[in-house]
Amino acid sequence: MTAAGLLARIRFYVREFTGEAAYDRHLAHLRAHDPGAAVPTRREFERARTDAREADPREGFRCC
């Protein structure tokens, strides 16, 4: 494996682990299923994702 290939794999796993890739998957889903839908900014997406996570009783209470 080349150094570039190794870096690409590391980048992939870091993005998946941190949740950064979720926005890219969301955009791909929007474009595939509803091309005319308004595309949220990353900030809007992250806010909606955080709000949904905090509203879910299975996640438990988060104070900070």
Secondary structure, DSSP 8 states (H G I E B T S, - for coil): --HHHHHHHHHHHHHHHHTTHHHHHHHHHHHHH-TTS----HHHHHHHHHHHHHH-GGG-----
